[in-house]
Structures are given as structure tokens and as C-alpha cells.
Amino acid sequence: MTAHHSVLEIEDLPDEMLLHILKFLHLQDLLNAVQVNARFKELIEGTKKLWSDVSLVGRWPSTENMALFERVAIAGNVEAMIKLAQAYLYKEGVSEDKSCQNYEMLIGRYFSEAEACNTTSVPFTWLFIRPPWSTNGMCRKAKTFFRWKKQNRHKEALNPSVLFSMAKIQSYLEDGDDKDDTIRQWYQQAADQGLALAKYQLWEDRWSSQSKDAAHLLESIRQLRDIASLGCLESQLRLYSEYAKGNFGDLSREIVTANIRKFFQSSKYGINYPTLFNGHHSFTNSMRYILLDWLVEVATLKEFSSQTIHLAVSCVDRYLSICNITRCQLQLVGITCMLICARLEEDNIITIREAAWLTDGTYKYDEVVRMMGDAVATLRGNLKQLTVLDYLKLLFQVQPVSKECEFVARYIAELSLLHSYFGTFQLSNIAASCLLLARVMTNQSSPWPNVMTEFSGFSLMDLSSCSLALHKRCFEKPPVVDHRDVELTAVKQRYAESHCFSASSLPPKDLEVLHTIFSCEERSRRNRRTEPTTPSQRRKKEELFLLMSPSRKSRRTSRVSIHEDIECKSRDKEVVTPTQEFSDQEDEATAHELVNVEGQGPSSSGRSQNNPSIIS
């Protein structure tokens, strides 16, 4: 008889398991699955969670798919909301309905709903609407902003993130008589609804205006600690910065250092190759190097800060690890991320037309608009994350260094951005290693003081791997060359300026210097491990010495040594335990000398006069 084996088909799976499988499908695959059978159609169309989480990467609203975008937006899909708002804001991809005269209402609604679904609680829609605006009265940015203001005046309920965005936009407009009061009022309304970032902005205003006496300082640190506990990244960085300066509030030094150590040790890792390119075998590390070197050139041209560069690189890497793009889109991703982060950090921004111009016309205005919406939507508005520079600034507060040393550390940190290899290290470890190399290059008295280990949790040996890798890849290896055989040295040129203390002109130390530092530290650590540190360990070592002594004379000498050890401890003197065995003659001479030290020989009085530190 032949055995009959039942075959399990996908339709035999329960609904819960099917939904778990379906949530990994892209939009087109999900639409195809609807047409499989009636059960799939009912299950997919009736599950709102599938549509709210489905990925819209690479898709843009158009006449053909507008109904689909609106459907997933109603289901709570943040990507769809952001792209619809961006499309209506810049009139990109959507057909203009002349009967609709209120596009700013759609823009405001989609942005508000996207903020409501934003899990990071960090407002981002103000980046799209912030000035400069067109002065012809037809700018939809201005119309959207003034519509929000009108709703607020009429006491209509607004999302706290929208209120925060209104305050940020107002801060970039021309000064008015009641400008500051209006901004403060909107921040207060957002804070009353629980937005942590708005509470921090109000704290910053109070901090800059109030006195810094002990009572006010203590209360301010307590308030800042409460805001930081809500998960606000800016307030956490500020709190740890105040801690590093010595403003502990009502906490002890032990608790403060433990909190900062936890902050450093819980740092995330970067995105490493090949994860970085999402499996694109046609992309190489050299391509990324060339792209980032060009972005540094753009940042230098526009006089952007290092923080903008670090954030832009973070956005580029995270976008590339998610999206399936072609090689010809790589520069478009880079300039768009720089545009977004400049709006986040700088007063002088890159406009969309300027971004297209900076690529020598490789991309058009509408392509930059779409990529801007796609990048923010893909990252779900989570634009600002911790960078190497954030940890580096905190280390500068823990142990202040010279300006030259600070710029050298910043220089090495920006060089590290060019190499995807450093995604294998924690961001905090990279920052500490950059500072370690800078301290060595600028001949600081100590390469890594104890206070740095106390606050960061990184010992000198913990930084050895990353420090040696930084030295090898940033100083020993030659820069990448482009298709013209020109070395790409944008970071080096950026830090060759006098206001950067010519940090890139400082010659690096030889690799042997680093090896010597780490070798000395390793020997010191081995010695500390072998040296008895507790009374019980010292007693065990003394007992072992007694057992190994070859004669009664040796035992007698050892007992005298123990007696002297006890007596010296009472006078707070450190005694080194013997580590070798003596011959009989050496043993007798040593015992005789030790007996004299105890005052039992004829020379005891003379010794006590010549060396009063031995006998009290």
C-alpha cells in the first residue's frame, strides 16, 4: 500500500498567518494578490493595517494612481500623505482641477494627518513650507501657513506638531512687533498638548533669559531632566552637555557618570556595506566616496556646518539601505538629502532650483521635488538622528581641549564618513577614537585621561581597533580618484582653512606611536589584573609565599615581612610583596635588616633619626 501524504497549500493557512506573510509585500504585489481569489480579496481589502504599512517607495501620485494613493492615505499610510501633500504643494504630478480653489486645505490636511501618524513625535512638515516664498501671492506655501493661522485664531483644534511647525515657520519670517510673543504662544499650545520638543524650546527661551544662580540652575536642570525623560533627543543631548560641564543638579557624580556611560554604550552602529546598498552589486564603496566628497564640496561652497554634513550622510545611507535605485539616481539622492538637512539646520538653505543647478543640469526641478518627497516619506519624517559629531561635542565638554585639537578631531570624523567600513563600529566609539587620534596628533599630555573613561565607558584598549582603522584608512591609504584621475580631497581642503586651524595640514603620527600607546596600556592592564587588590587576595598571595619558602629562615623572613606590612598599613604605607626567593645568605641579611627596621637591633635609633618616615 502506498502512503498518502497531504499537501499543505497557502489557502490552508489561517488568516493570522496569511496576514503576517502579506505585510511583507510591496504595493504592486499586494494589488496582484487581491485578484487571486475571493478570500484573498476580502482579507486584504478588509485589513486596514496592510494598507497603512505598505511601502510606496519609487511611486509618485499621478492621475492614474490618485485613487490608490488616497485610499492608502485614508488607511493611515504616512508615505502616501507626505507625497500627496508634496505633490499638491509643488503642483507636481497631479492634474489641476480648476473647480477646486482650495488646494491649501488639502495640503494642510495631509501634512497634519502625516504628523499625527508620526511615531517619532519630531515635527517635519515645516521643512516643506519654510520660507523663502514667492511674493506674487500665489505661493501655496504661504497660503497653507496663513490657513493654519486662521484655523488657530478661530480656536480650531490643530495637531501639536502643526503648531510647532507654525512657530518654526514664523521664526524665519520678517520681524514684527509681536513676532516673539506669537512664536512663544504656539510653542506653549503645542507643549500643553504634550509635545516634548515644544517644551524644550520653551526651556531654551527661559534658560537664555534667566539668571544662573544656584537656585535657578537647580530648577532648570530638573525641568530639563523631565523633558529628556519624554524621549526628546535635543533635550537629552543638552542635559548630558550640562552634566559634562559639572551642572549635576541634585544628583551625585556617580549617578551622572553612570547615565552618560549608558548613553555612550547604547550608541547605534552605522550602516555597513553591503547592507548599505540594499543588495545592489553595481554600487561600490568608491561610488559612495565620490558622492560624499562632492557633497562636502557643496557644503563648503554654501558654508554649511559639519552637523549638516553628518545628517545628510546619515539620510543618504538610510535611504540607500531601503530603496532600490539606479546608479544614475545616486547624485540626485545626495543633493536632495543635503537640501533637506540644510533646511533642518541652516539659515541659508538650498532651493530646489539651486539643487538642480548644482548638478550641472543633470536633474530637473521636478525630479528634485519628487525625490525630496520620496526621501522624507521613505524615512517617515525621522530625519534627525544621533551622529558621530553629537558624541564628539559631548566629549569636548567632558574634557575641554584646545581649538586645534577640536578641529583635528572634527576633521578625522568627517574623513570617517567617506568610508562605509566604519559602519561596523558604534558611533560613540568612532567619536572617541577620533578624539584619541586628535589628542595624540596635537601632543596632549595624556592620550586618553581617566575622566574620559569614567564618562564614556571606553578604555584606551576599547578604542584600539577603531583608532588603528581610522589611521589606516584616513591617513595611510591614498584618496580615491575620479574618472579624471584627480584625487578627491574635499574634506582636506575644507579643514585647510585658517579658521579651522589648518587641521588637515597637521602631519599624522606614525602608526608605531599608536602601537606603543596601546602596548603600554595592555601591559598596564595585565599588571593590574595580576596585582592583588583586595585584602583576601593579598592574604592568599602571602600564604602562597609561605608555602613556597625553602627554609624556616625564609619563613621567618616572610613573617617579619608580614609584620612589617601590617605595621606599615597602620601608617598608610604601601608595601610591595616579594616576588623572588633569596639564597640563604641573602635571606639572613634581609632578615637582619628587617629586624633592625623594627627597632630590635643596635642601629635602630640611628635609622629612626635618618629616616623618620619609616618609624614614627
Secondary structure, 3 states (H helix, E strand, C coil): CCCCCCCCCHHHCCHHHHHHHHCCCCHHHHHHHHCCCHHHHHHHHCCHHHHHHCCCCCCCCCCCCHHHHHHHHHCCCHHHHHHHHHHHHHCCCCCCCCCCCCHHHHHHHHHHHHHHCCCCCCCCCHHHHCCCCCCCCCCHHHHHHHHHHHHHHCCCCCCHHHHHHHHHHHHCCCCCCCHHHHHHHHHHHHHHCCCHHHHHHHHHHHHHHCCCCHHHHHHHHHHHHHHHCCCCHHHHHHHHHHHHCCCCCCCCHHHHHHHHHHHHHCCCECCCCCHHHCCCCCCCHHHHHHHHHHHHHHHHHCCCCHHHHHHHHHHHHHHHHHCCCCHHHHHHHHHHHHHHHHHHHCCCCCCHHHHHHHCCCCCCHHHHHHHHHHHHHHCCCCCCCCCHHHHHHHHHHHCCCCHHHHHHHHHHHHHHHCCHHHHHCEHHHHHHHHHHHHHHHCCCCCCCCHHHHHHHCCCCHHHHHHHHHHHHHHHHCCCCECCCCCECCHHHHHCCCHHHCCHHHCCCCCHHHHHHHHHHHHHHHHHHHHCCCCHHHHHHHHHHHHHHCCCHHHHHHHHHHHHHHHHHHHCCCCCCCCCCCCCHHHHHHHHHHHHHHCCCCCCHHHHHHHCCCCCC
